[in-house]
Amino acid sequence: MSDADAEPCDWCGDAVANPLSRTVRVSVDRSQIDSQRLCPECFAEWVDRYETEMRADTGHDDAAAAADGEDGGTDIIVD
């Protein structure tokens, strides 16, 4: 991997080749408010943290959500 093919990960700073990098974009009402370029390891940590934070106590449990017809799941879409 040459220096021209690698840029640093926004979290750990390690050089990562473009084909291996992942970009996380956060948008609200179609306006981008954040974008981060991550290496595979930092991206995996980001996904784990996102899932944990989205499952934080919301005031009702999964059993009640299932009884109400909600699936209780969270989708993560990565382009």
Residue pairs with C-beta under 8 A, 6 or more apart in sequence:
1 15
1 17
3 15
5 17
5 18
6 15
6 16
6 17
6 18
7 15
7 16
7 18
7 21
7 37
8 14
8 15
8 16
8 37
9 15
9 16
9 21
9 37
9 38
9 39
9 42
10 36
10 37
10 38
10 42
11 36
11 38
11 39
11 42
11 45
11 46
12 39
12 41
12 42
14 39
16 37
16 38
16 39
16 40
20 39
20 40
21 37
21 38
21 39
22 37
22 38
22 39
22 40
22 43
22 78
23 35
23 36
23 37
23 38
23 79
24 34
24 35
24 36
24 38
24 43
24 46
25 32
25 34
25 35
26 32
26 33
26 34
26 35
27 33
36 46
38 46
47 76
50 76
51 74
51 76
54 74
55 74
62 72
65 71
65 72
66 72
